[in-house]
């Protein structure tokens, strides 16, 4: 409670002065800065089964890859986050969408076409914490805001339908749910972001206010859709993160 009050007091002070003392709040504006991309423009280690996270500019994002054989063929899958700079936001409804799952519908990050962002794939079969982010050093922080949008795969699947999901109508919605944790305990607040509400499907970067989560050490993302069945969501469980701002309170 003391740290939270300190955060509020310092925020008010910063409104009238640009000076920040060493024991006060420090603000950070985070955007992806990444270099390990393959020729398709996404993280070259996306299917590396030896990794369980990816660090980008001091922020740690969960990641998991799996491989299995069936009928003599090896199949691979991944969950969590994957850095990308792909600009290919074309409609592949008549093609093979899984070959084009790493693109934001915007064709780039918050900085514009071709800039970097992260694609997230949420595990619908019981992997509630498959998409999470934290500081790479594990420290607590105050989240301020986050920019999110749809992948092109998610956008066109909700717009046009696929063999696995129907095209969204007036009564449909898809929600990204954002929760905060501190020392393994979930905070009371959950922030809901509509990736689709009826036929209005998000196709730009949306700024999401996170300050009411308070002091956290982990942010967890889950998803919810009206188009769901026995195995969870039917429409693709993807979203993108483009920028993030947060505050730290120095010791």
SVG drawing of the C-alpha trace seen along z (x, -y; Angstrom):
<svg xmlns="http://www.w3.org/2000/svg" viewBox="-27 -22 46 66">
<polyline fill="none" stroke="black" stroke-width="0.4" points="0.0,0.0 2.9,-2.4 4.5,-1.8 1.2,-2.3 0.7,-5.6 4.2,-6.6 3.5,-5.9 0.4,-8.1 2.2,-11.0 5.1,-10.9 2.9,-10.8 1.2,-14.0 4.6,-15.6 5.8,-14.7 2.9,-16.7 4.6,-19.9 8.3,-19.1 10.6,-17.2 13.0,-16.3 13.0,-12.8 14.9,-11.9 16.8,-8.7 14.3,-7.1 11.2,-7.9 9.3,-6.5 11.0,-5.7 8.8,-5.5 9.6,-3.3 8.1,-3.3 8.8,0.1 8.7,1.1 10.2,4.3 13.8,4.2 14.7,7.6 17.0,9.0 16.7,12.8 14.2,13.1 14.0,15.7 13.4,14.9 9.6,14.9 10.0,12.1 9.3,14.0 11.5,15.3 13.8,17.9 13.6,20.0 9.8,20.0 9.8,23.8 12.8,24.4 11.5,26.9 14.5,26.1 13.2,22.6 10.5,21.5 10.7,17.7 11.9,14.9 13.4,11.7 12.9,8.4 14.3,5.1 14.2,6.3 10.7,7.7 10.2,11.5 7.5,13.2 6.4,16.8 7.0,19.2 6.6,23.0 7.1,25.2 6.2,28.8 6.9,31.4 5.2,34.8 4.9,37.5 1.8,38.9 1.7,41.3 5.4,40.8 5.1,37.1 6.5,34.6 4.2,31.8 5.2,28.7 3.2,26.2 3.9,23.2 2.2,21.1 3.0,17.9 4.7,15.0 6.8,14.8 8.5,11.6 7.7,10.6 8.2,7.9 6.1,9.5 4.1,7.0 2.1,9.8 -1.5,9.0 -3.2,10.4 -6.3,12.5 -5.5,16.3 -9.0,17.5 -8.8,19.7 -5.3,20.9 -3.4,22.4 -3.6,19.9 -1.0,21.7 1.7,20.7 0.8,17.0 0.1,16.9 2.8,14.4 1.4,11.1 -0.5,8.3 -3.5,7.1 -1.9,3.6 1.1,4.9 3.5,3.6 4.0,2.5 2.8,-0.7 5.6,-2.6 4.2,-1.7 4.5,0.8 7.4,3.1 8.2,2.2 8.4,4.9 5.7,6.4 4.9,9.7 2.4,12.3 0.7,14.3 -1.0,17.7 -3.0,18.6 -3.3,22.3 -7.1,23.0 -6.8,26.6 -6.2,25.7 -3.1,23.5 -4.6,20.6 -1.1,19.0 0.4,19.9 0.6,16.1 2.3,14.1 4.8,11.2 7.0,10.0 10.3,8.1 13.2,10.2 14.8,9.8 11.5,10.7 11.0,7.3 7.6,5.9 6.2,3.0 3.2,0.8 1.7,1.3 0.5,-1.9 -0.8,-1.0 -0.5,1.6 -1.2,1.6 -2.9,4.7 -4.5,5.7 -5.5,8.8 -3.3,11.0 -4.4,11.1 -5.3,14.8 -7.5,13.9 -9.1,11.0 -10.0,12.7 -11.1,15.9 -13.7,13.9 -14.6,11.8 -15.0,14.6 -15.1,17.9 -12.9,20.9 -13.6,24.7 -13.2,24.5 -15.2,21.4 -18.1,19.4 -18.0,15.8 -18.9,13.5 -22.4,12.0 -24.1,9.4 -24.3,11.6 -20.6,12.7 -17.6,11.4 -14.0,12.3 -12.4,10.9 -8.8,10.6 -8.7,10.8 -5.7,9.2 -5.0,10.0 -2.2,9.1 -0.4,11.3 1.9,10.5 3.9,13.2 1.6,15.8 -1.6,14.2 -4.0,13.0 -5.2,9.4 -8.9,8.6 -9.2,6.6 -9.4,8.1 -9.3,5.9 -11.4,7.0 -10.5,5.9 -12.8,6.6 -10.9,8.0 -14.3,8.3 -17.7,7.1 -20.4,8.3 -19.1,7.6 -16.8,4.8 -13.4,6.5 -10.3,4.7 -8.0,3.8 -5.8,1.1 -3.6,0.7 -5.7,0.2 -4.3,-1.5 -5.4,0.3 -5.2,-1.3 -3.7,1.1 -3.0,-1.1 -5.9,0.3 -4.0,3.6 -1.7,1.9 1.6,3.3 2.3,6.7 5.2,8.9 3.3,10.8 0.6,10.0 -1.4,13.0 -3.5,13.0 -6.4,15.3 -9.2,15.3 -12.9,15.8 -15.2,16.2 -18.8,16.8 -17.7,19.2 -16.5,22.0 -17.0,25.7 -15.9,28.7 -12.2,27.9 -12.4,24.2 -12.4,21.3 -13.1,22.2 -11.8,19.0 -8.0,18.7 -6.7,17.7 -4.2,15.1 -3.5,11.4 -0.6,9.0 1.3,6.7 2.9,3.6 4.0,1.3 4.0,1.2 4.6,-1.5 5.2,-0.8 6.7,-2.3 9.2,-1.1 9.6,-2.4 13.3,-2.4 14.5,-1.0"/>
</svg>
